[in-house]
Amino acid sequence: MKKVLCALLMVFSVKAFANDAGCGLGSMVITKNSKLMQLFAMTTNATLLTQVFGITSGTSNCSASGIVMNDKEVQYFVEVNQEELSREMAQGHGEKLFTLAQMKGCANDASQKAFGSFTQDSFSRIMPSSTTSASDVVKNLNSEMSQQKELAQLCHGS
């Protein structure tokens, strides 16, 4: 059964359908946008939990900025820009740091500045050494951010 579901997901993942049932396997298989068919699509999504999987992984026509996908995007961004990010986190400002802030949900100037101050204050815990890996930087950043309620409110709780 899992192989069939995976095969269906792969076959239909190239097409984008936007129906009332939202994303998930049901909306990919049942494309007719009538009330009855969308109820079948919604039931399929709910029964097989494909919508939950799609939202968290960014597949099945769900947003590419799903929870898991966002973490991978952040990790990739940190890997590519780690040296500059390290310098900018220590300074509390910079283009790469504000881009990272946006990726963490800090959309406006005030929240990005708060993110910059937070990373400057937490720098030694986010990047404890010059050899800290990108995945450890992201893990440390998430751990430190989870303790910052005001920053979480400014940055949509991410």
N, C-alpha and C positions, 0 to 999 in steps of 0.2 A: 504494500500500500504506500509506503514512504517513497519507494522508487517511482511509482506512478505520479505521486504528488510532485516530486522533484522534477520529473520529466515535464509535467504540465507547467510548472513554474518556469522552467527554462524555455519551453516552447513559446509561451505567451508573454514572457518578460520583455520582449522587444517591442511590443505594441503598447501604447498608452491609451487606456480607456478611463474616462471620467464619468461615472454613473452615480446615481443617488446612494448606492450602497457603499460608496467609498472605494478604498483600495482593498486588495486581497484577492485570493484565488477566485472567489465567487464573482467578483466584478470583472475578472479577466475572462472567465469561461462564459458567463452570462452577460452579453453585451447589450441586449435589447433593453432600452430604458423605460419599460412600462412598469406600473406599480407591482403587478404580480411577479414579473421576472426579477425586479430589484429586491423583492421580498425573498425570493429563492437565493439570490446572490448574497443577501445579508445573512440568511440562515446558513448558507455554505461557509461564509467567513466566520460566523460565530461558532459553528459546530467543529470546524477543523482548525480554528485558531490561527488561520493564515493571515488575518489582518494584524494580529498582535505581532507575529513574526515579521510581516512586511513593514510595519511601522518602526520596529526596533532595528531592522536591518537595512531599511531603505529599498526593499525589493517589492515585487508584486504591485507595481505602479504606486507604491506609497512614496511619500516624500523622501528625497535623497538625503535630507537632513534629519534622519531618524536618530534615535539615541546612540545606537552603536556606531552608525555611520559618522555622526558628529565627533565621537571620541576618536575614531580612526583619522578623520580629517585633522583634528587638533594634533594628534600624535605625528602625523605626516608633516604638518606645518612646523612643529617643534623640531623634528629631525632635520628638515631642510634649513631651518633658520636658527639653530640652537646657539651658535656663537654670538650672533647679533642679539638674539633674545636675552641671552645671559647678560650682555652689556646693558641692554635697555632695561631689564628688570632691576639691575643694580642701581640704575639712574632713576627709575620710576617713570620713564616716558620714552617714547620713540614710535616710529611708524610700525615696526613689526609687533611691538608690544600692544599697540592699539588694535592692530588686526587680530591678534590673539584674543584681546578683550571682546571684540565683536563676535568672534567664534564662540566665546563663552557666554554670549547673550547680553553683553554690555553694549547697548545700541546707541546711547547718546553720549555727549561729551562729558557730562558729570560722572556717569557710571564708568567711562573709560579712564578718567582721571583717578577715580576711586580705585579702580583695578590696578592702575600704575602704582599708586601709593601702597596698596596692599602687597603687590609683588616686591616692591622695594623693602617694605618692612619684613616680609617673609622670605626674602631672598636666600638666606642661609639654610632655611628649611626646604625650600623648593629646589635649590641647586646646592646641595651640601659640598660638592667638590667639582673640580673642572672635568672630571671623568664621569659625571652622572649621566646615565643614558637618557635618551629622549622619553622612553616609556616611564622611567622613574621620575623624570621631570613632570610629566603629565599626571602620574599617580600622586606625587607630592603636591602638585598644584591643586588637584581635586580634593585631596585630603585637607589642605589648608583652607580652601574655599568653603568646604562644608562647615567649618567652624566660624565663618563670617556671615552672620545673619543679615546685617545691613547691606553688605555687598551682594548677597544672594537676592535680596529684594530689588536692588538696583539692576542686577543682571538676570532677571527672570528666573532665579533659582537654579541656574546651571552651575 
